[in-house]
Amino acid sequence: MVARSKGCALCVQRRVKCDQRQPGCAKCETYGEPCPGYGPRFKFIAGKPYRSQRRRKPGADQDGSSPEPLAVVQSQPLRQRTSPLYNLSSIASADINLSQCLEIMTQEISKPFAANSAHVTSRWFGFLPTVYGRNRALDSTIKSFTAHQMGNLRSDSQAVQYARQLYIESLYRLRTSLGNSRECYSPEVFCAVMLLCLYELFTNVHDADAWMKHAKGLSQLVEQRGAARCTTEFDHVLLKAARGLIVMYSLFSGQRCFLASEEWHTVMRQHPNVGLGADLANQVEQFFAYFTSAPGLVHQLYDLKDADFTTPDTVTKAGDLLVQALAMQSKLSAWLADVSAVTPMPSETRSASGDMYYPTVLEYSDESVASILCGFYSYMVIIHEILRVCGYPGDHAATVVYFRDQICKSVDYNARGLLGPYRMGFPLRVAYEVADPATRAWIEGRLERLSKVYAAVRPQNFG
């Protein structure tokens, strides 16, 4: 990064002369915007993508002619933190170009698991260095997300502020790309929309629903692109990384989930995640095919929450929903038996943190298995809530508590690392919805910690 011209950030962005009045300039007052002040600002400087800095030859002076890197971050020395979420031992220098920042970020994203993690989001991030330079909207988005994560890792508020400026630029460039018929359905634009949605989930502490706007756009874009456009490995990794957000948008918005069709199920089964092994990868795809039906079941459940069960119409709706829920319960039970035959099930162990509420926690073979099983626990909570509301015989309240506790016992393992809160966001939301006051208090305590990295899980967003 290099220092930018004088004036407040908004005047520089608008390219108007700033009077630098204290405490805020007159131009911002005219525009009705709060003046951001006059602290140092930074920008990425463009060079040749993915060219490492050449080593200085012996005897070369300070004005040597080595090529300028894509982006240089000049900031305070990195701070080593004690938290395992911020183990920066892999970072050796405070002057790092963007390609190096991307490499560091993808490594940090995977921690504490292996850098070559088979988890689909880690695989998606592994593509970012190879697609940088293909599309201006995607480039701005990559720089924005990278600057934010590096700023957080280094406690660099200027980098975080700069990331927000790049985010605004990314929105402008994305609008241009979406208006271009040659670009709008490209995988690069797909990737940019995904990153913008993730940026909001990680950063927005003011508007809990901001990510939904991007998730809505993401859903519309993927549906309009169509299943037939998924032809390359990058397309399939993008779809697998995006489908969780698409299902979440459908679930919380009340809209149908277009992925719940055989056409999309067929596409999602193509290019399985070979890093998981063929058998487990096939089971993951089978579970997700089932999971795309969850929004429809939840929407019907909420329609019945306050309904009058003495009316024929409600009785008919409850009967239809009960049939669907029982069929899905049978499928999920068979799925669990199949998946337990191809991968180890979690084992119980003592909590490393000495937690008093959940002294026994679950240990998994890897984060992909943990994530898919937490999805299973969440789905079973939903199924048994439906069975309870519909009056189906059985101790559904106790079963809900069991699966809720399985989710909570998975936090120690699966909520670790920068992506941990993202992996556990939905399961914890489900657990919170069915928790008693004491368990809610425990979940809120965990959410408070996780929200330092991932804003979407702030406790007030769950209330």
C-alpha positions in Angstrom: 0.0 0.0 0.0 1.1 3.6 -0.6 -0.1 6.8 1.1 -2.9 8.6 -0.8 -3.4 12.3 -1.4 -4.5 14.9 1.2 -8.1 15.4 2.2 -10.7 13.3 3.9 -11.5 9.8 2.5 -14.8 10.9 0.9 -13.4 14.0 -0.8 -10.5 11.9 -2.2 -13.0 9.2 -3.4 -15.2 11.9 -5.0 -12.2 13.7 -6.4 -13.2 17.0 -5.1 -11.0 19.6 -3.3 -11.2 19.2 0.5 -10.9 22.2 2.8 -9.6 19.9 5.6 -11.7 21.8 8.2 -11.6 20.4 11.7 -13.2 18.3 13.0 -14.9 17.6 9.6 -14.8 19.2 6.2 -17.4 21.4 4.7 -17.9 19.2 1.6 -19.0 16.2 3.7 -21.4 18.5 5.6 -22.8 19.6 2.2 -23.3 16.0 1.2 -24.9 15.2 4.5 -22.2 12.5 5.3 -20.1 12.2 8.4 -16.5 13.2 7.6 -14.2 10.3 8.1 -11.2 12.5 9.0 -7.7 13.0 7.7 -5.7 10.0 9.0 -3.3 8.2 6.6 -5.1 6.2 3.9 -3.7 3.5 1.7 -4.4 1.8 -1.6 -3.1 -1.2 -3.4 -0.8 -0.3 -6.3 -1.1 -2.3 -9.5 1.8 -4.2 -10.9 2.3 -7.5 -12.6 0.0 -10.1 -11.0 1.8 -12.9 -9.1 5.3 -11.8 -9.7 7.3 -12.1 -6.5 9.7 -9.4 -5.6 13.1 -10.2 -7.1 15.9 -10.6 -4.6 18.2 -7.6 -4.6 21.5 -8.3 -6.2 24.6 -7.9 -4.0 25.6 -4.3 -4.2 22.4 -3.0 -5.6 21.4 0.4 -4.2 18.1 1.6 -2.8 16.9 2.7 -6.2 17.3 -0.7 -7.9 15.0 -1.5 -10.8 13.3 -4.6 -9.4 9.7 -4.8 -10.6 7.0 -3.3 -8.3 4.8 -6.0 -6.7 1.1 -6.2 -7.2 0.4 -4.7 -3.8 2.6 -3.8 -1.0 1.2 -3.5 2.5 3.3 -1.2 4.7 2.1 -1.1 8.2 3.2 -1.7 11.8 5.1 -4.9 12.6 2.9 -8.0 13.0 1.8 -8.8 16.5 2.0 -12.3 17.7 -1.2 -13.2 19.5 -1.7 -16.0 22.0 -5.1 -17.0 20.7 -5.0 -20.1 18.3 -7.2 -18.1 15.9 -4.4 -15.7 15.2 -1.3 -17.8 15.0 0.8 -15.7 12.7 4.0 -17.7 12.8 3.7 -18.2 9.1 4.1 -14.4 8.4 7.7 -13.4 8.2 7.6 -9.8 6.9 5.6 -6.7 7.4 6.0 -5.7 3.7 3.9 -8.2 1.8 2.5 -8.0 -1.7 -1.1 -9.0 -2.5 -0.2 -12.5 -3.8 1.6 -13.2 -0.6 -1.3 -11.7 1.4 -3.7 -14.1 -0.5 -1.4 -17.0 0.3 -1.3 -16.1 4.0 -5.0 -15.5 4.1 -5.8 -18.9 2.5 -3.4 -20.6 5.1 -5.1 -18.7 8.0 -8.5 -19.6 6.6 -7.7 -23.3 6.9 -6.1 -23.2 10.4 -6.0 -25.0 12.7 -6.6 -27.7 10.0 -4.3 -28.6 7.2 -3.6 -26.0 4.5 -4.7 -28.4 1.8 -8.0 -28.9 3.7 -10.8 -30.6 1.6 -13.4 -28.4 3.2 -15.2 -26.7 0.3 -14.8 -23.1 1.4 -11.0 -23.7 1.8 -10.9 -25.2 -1.7 -12.7 -22.2 -3.0 -10.2 -19.8 -1.4 -7.4 -21.8 -3.0 -8.7 -20.7 -6.4 -8.5 -17.0 -5.6 -4.8 -16.4 -6.6 -5.4 -18.1 -9.9 -8.4 -16.1 -10.9 -7.0 -12.7 -9.8 -6.6 -10.4 -12.8 -9.5 -11.9 -14.9 -12.2 -9.4 -13.9 -12.0 -5.9 -12.3 -15.0 -6.4 -10.1 -13.5 -9.7 -8.8 -10.1 -8.1 -8.3 -11.6 -5.3 -6.2 -13.5 -7.8 -4.2 -10.5 -10.0 -3.5 -8.5 -7.0 -2.4 -11.3 -5.9 -0.1 -11.7 -9.2 1.6 -8.0 -9.8 1.8 -7.3 -6.3 3.2 -10.0 -6.8 5.9 -8.7 -10.2 7.0 -5.1 -9.0 7.0 -6.1 -5.9 8.9 -7.8 -8.1 11.5 -4.9 -10.5 11.8 -2.5 -7.6 12.3 -4.8 -5.3 14.4 -4.4 -2.7 11.6 -7.4 -0.4 11.7 -6.2 1.5 8.6 -6.2 -1.7 6.5 -9.7 -2.5 7.8 -10.9 1.0 6.9 -9.3 0.7 3.5 -11.0 -2.7 2.9 -14.3 -0.9 3.4 -13.4 1.7 0.8 -12.5 -1.2 -1.6 -15.8 -2.8 -0.8 -17.7 0.3 -2.0 -15.5 0.3 -5.2 -16.3 -3.4 -5.6 -20.1 -2.8 -5.6 -19.6 -0.2 -8.3 -17.5 -2.5 -10.4 -19.9 -5.4 -9.9 -22.8 -3.3 -11.1 -20.9 -2.6 -14.2 -20.1 -6.3 -14.8 -23.7 -7.3 -14.2 -24.8 -4.8 -16.9 -22.4 -6.4 -19.3 -23.9 -9.4 -21.2 -20.4 -10.9 -21.7 -19.5 -10.8 -18.1 -22.7 -11.1 -16.0 -22.8 -14.9 -16.0 -19.1 -15.5 -15.8 -17.6 -17.5 -12.9 -15.6 -14.5 -12.0 -18.7 -12.4 -11.3 -20.2 -15.4 -9.5 -17.1 -15.5 -7.3 -17.2 -11.7 -6.7 -20.8 -11.9 -5.5 -19.9 -14.7 -3.1 -17.0 -12.8 -1.6 -19.1 -9.7 -1.1 -21.7 -11.8 0.8 -19.0 -13.3 2.9 -17.5 -9.8 3.5 -20.8 -8.7 5.0 -21.1 -11.8 7.2 -17.6 -11.2 8.6 -17.7 -7.4 9.0 -21.2 -5.9 9.3 -21.9 -5.1 13.0 -24.6 -2.5 12.2 -27.0 -4.3 9.9 -27.6 -8.0 10.7 -29.5 -8.6 7.5 -27.1 -6.9 5.1 -25.7 -10.3 4.0 -29.2 -11.3 2.9 -29.2 -8.7 0.2 -26.1 -10.2 -1.3 -27.4 -13.7 -0.7 -30.6 -12.8 -2.6 -28.4 -11.5 -5.5 -26.3 -14.6 -5.3 -29.4 -16.8 -5.5 -30.8 -14.9 -8.4 -27.5 -15.0 -10.3 -27.0 -18.7 -9.8 -30.5 -19.5 -10.9 -30.3 -17.3 -13.9 -26.9 -18.7 -14.9 -28.6 -22.1 -14.9 -27.3 -25.6 -14.1 -25.9 -26.0 -17.6 -23.2 -23.3 -17.1 -21.5 -25.4 -14.4 -18.9 -26.9 -16.7 -15.4 -26.4 -15.1 -14.0 -27.4 -11.8 -14.0 -23.8 -10.7 -17.8 -23.6 -11.5 -18.5 -26.7 -9.4 -16.4 -25.5 -6.4 -18.2 -22.1 -6.6 -21.6 -23.9 -6.6 -20.7 -26.1 -3.7 -19.3 -23.1 -1.7 -22.4 -21.0 -2.5 -25.2 -23.5 -1.9 -25.2 -23.2 1.9 -25.7 -19.4 1.5 -28.5 -20.0 -1.1 -30.3 -22.4 1.2 -29.9 -20.0 4.2 -31.4 -17.2 2.1 -34.3 -19.3 1.1 -34.9 -20.5 4.7 -34.8 -17.0 6.2 -36.5 -15.1 3.4 -39.5 -17.5 2.9 -38.6 -17.9 -0.8 -38.5 -21.3 -2.5 -35.1 -23.0 -2.8 -34.5 -23.6 -6.5 -31.7 -26.0 -5.7 -34.4 -28.5 -4.5 -34.8 -29.9 -8.0 -33.4 -33.0 -9.6 -31.7 -30.9 -12.3 -29.6 -29.1 -9.6 -29.1 -32.3 -7.6 -27.6 -33.9 -10.7 -25.2 -31.0 -11.3 -24.1 -30.9 -7.6 -23.3 -34.6 -7.8 -20.9 -33.9 -10.6 -17.2 -33.2 -9.7 -17.5 -34.6 -6.2 -14.9 -33.3 -3.7 -12.2 -35.9 -4.3 -10.3 -34.6 -1.3 -12.8 -36.3 1.0 -12.6 -39.7 -0.7 -15.2 -40.9 -3.2 -17.5 -42.6 -0.7 -17.6 -39.7 1.8 -17.9 -37.2 -1.1 -21.0 -39.1 -2.4 -22.6 -39.1 1.1 -22.0 -35.3 1.4 -23.8 -34.8 -1.9 -26.6 -37.0 -0.8 -27.1 -35.1 2.4 -27.1 -31.8 0.6 -29.7 -33.0 -1.8 -31.9 -33.7 1.3 -30.9 -30.4 2.9 -32.3 -28.3 0.0 -35.7 -29.4 1.1 -35.2 -27.9 4.6 -36.5 -24.4 3.7 -39.7 -25.8 2.4 -40.3 -27.8 5.5 -39.5 -24.9 7.8 -41.8 -22.5 5.9 -44.7 -25.0 6.4 -43.8 -25.4 10.0 -43.9 -21.7 10.7 -47.3 -21.4 8.9 -48.6 -23.9 11.5 -47.0 -22.3 14.6 -50.0 -20.1 15.4 -52.6 -21.9 13.3 -56.0 -23.2 14.6 -55.7 -27.0 14.6 -59.5 -27.3 14.9 -60.0 -26.1 11.3 -60.0 -28.6 8.4 -57.5 -26.6 6.4 -54.9 -26.6 9.2 -55.5 -30.3 9.8 -54.9 -31.0 6.1 -51.7 -28.9 6.0 -50.4 -30.5 9.2 -51.1 -34.0 7.7 -49.2 -33.1 4.5 -46.2 -31.7 6.5 -46.2 -34.7 8.8 -45.9 -37.1 5.8 -43.0 -35.1 4.4 -41.2 -34.9 7.7 -41.5 -38.7 8.4 -40.2 -39.4 4.9 -37.2 -37.1 5.5 -36.6 -38.6 8.9 -36.4 -42.1 7.3 -34.0 -40.8 4.6 -31.8 -39.0 7.2 -31.6 -42.1 9.5 -30.6 -44.3 6.5 -28.0 -41.6 5.5 -26.4 -41.6 8.9 -26.0 -45.4 8.8 -24.4 -45.1 5.4 -22.0 -42.3 6.3 -21.0 -44.0 9.5 -19.8 -46.9 7.3 -17.4 -44.7 5.4 -16.0 -42.3 8.1 -15.5 -42.4 11.8 -18.2 -41.0 14.0 -17.2 -38.4 16.6 -15.9 -39.5 19.9 -16.4 -37.9 23.3 -13.6 -36.3 25.1 -13.0 -33.9 28.0 -13.4 -30.2 27.1 -9.9 -28.7 26.7 -11.2 -25.3 28.0 -12.6 -26.9 31.2 -16.1 -25.9 30.3 -18.5 -26.6 33.2 -21.7 -26.6 31.2 -20.5 -29.0 28.6 -17.5 -30.8 30.2 -17.7 -33.5 27.6 -17.3 -32.4 23.9 -17.1 -34.1 20.5 -13.9 -34.8 18.6 -14.2 -35.4 14.9 -11.8 -36.8 12.2 -11.8 -33.5 10.3 -13.8 -30.3 9.9 -15.6 -31.5 6.8 -17.1 -34.4 8.7 -17.8 -32.1 11.7 -19.6 -29.6 9.4 -21.8 -32.2 7.6 -22.8 -33.9 10.9 -23.6 -30.6 12.5 -25.9 -30.0 9.5 -27.4 -33.4 10.2 -28.0 -32.5 13.9 -29.6 -29.3 12.8 -31.9 -31.0 10.3 -33.0 -33.5 12.9 -33.9 -30.7 15.3 -36.1 -29.3 12.6 -37.7 -32.7 11.8 -38.5 -33.4 15.4 -39.9 -29.9 16.0 -42.3 -30.6 13.1 -43.3 -34.0 14.5 -43.9 -32.4 17.9 -46.0 -29.5 16.5 -48.0 -32.0 14.3 -48.8 -34.1 17.3 -46.9 -37.2 16.2 -46.4 -39.7 19.1 -42.9 -39.8 20.6 -40.7 -37.9 23.1 -39.7 -35.3 20.5 -38.7 -32.7 23.1 -36.0 -35.1 24.5 -34.8 -35.9 21.0 -34.5 -32.2 20.2 -32.5 -31.6 23.4 -30.1 -34.5 22.4 -29.4 -33.1 18.9 -29.2 -29.5 20.3 -26.5 -30.7 22.7 -24.6 -32.5 19.9 -24.4 -29.1 18.2 -23.1 -27.4 21.3 -20.6 -30.2 22.0 -19.2 -29.7 18.5 -18.3 -26.0 19.1 -14.9 -26.7 20.7 -13.8 -28.6 17.6 -15.6 -27.1 14.6 -15.7 -23.4 15.6 -11.9 -23.1 15.6 -10.1 -20.9 13.1 -11.3 -18.0 10.9 -13.9 -20.2 9.2 -15.1 -21.9 12.4 -17.9 -19.4 13.1 -19.0 -19.6 9.5 -19.2 -23.4 9.7 -21.1 -23.3 13.0 -23.4 -20.2 12.4 -26.5 -22.1 11.2 -26.2 -25.0 13.7 -25.9 -22.6 16.6 -28.8 -20.6 15.3 -30.9 -23.8 15.3 -29.7 -24.8 18.8 -30.5 -21.3 20.1 -34.0 -21.5 18.8 -34.8 -24.6 20.9 -32.6 -23.9 23.9 -33.7 -23.4 27.5 -32.5 -20.2 29.3 -29.3 -21.8 30.7 -28.3 -23.2 27.4 -29.1 -20.0 25.6 -26.8 -18.1 28.0 -24.0 -20.6 27.2 -24.6 -20.2 23.5 -24.6 -16.4 23.8 -21.2 -16.6 25.6 -19.7 -18.6 22.8 -21.3 -16.3 20.2 -19.7 -13.3 21.9 -16.3 -14.8 21.4 -16.9 -16.0 17.9 -18.3 -12.6 16.8 -14.9 -11.0 17.3 -14.0 -12.7 14.0 -17.4 -13.2 12.4 -19.9 -10.4 12.9 -22.9 -12.4 11.8 -23.0 -14.4 15.0 -23.2 -11.5 17.4 -25.6 -12.6 20.2 -28.0 -9.7 19.5 -28.5 -11.1 16.0 -30.0 -14.3 17.5 -32.5 -12.7 19.8 
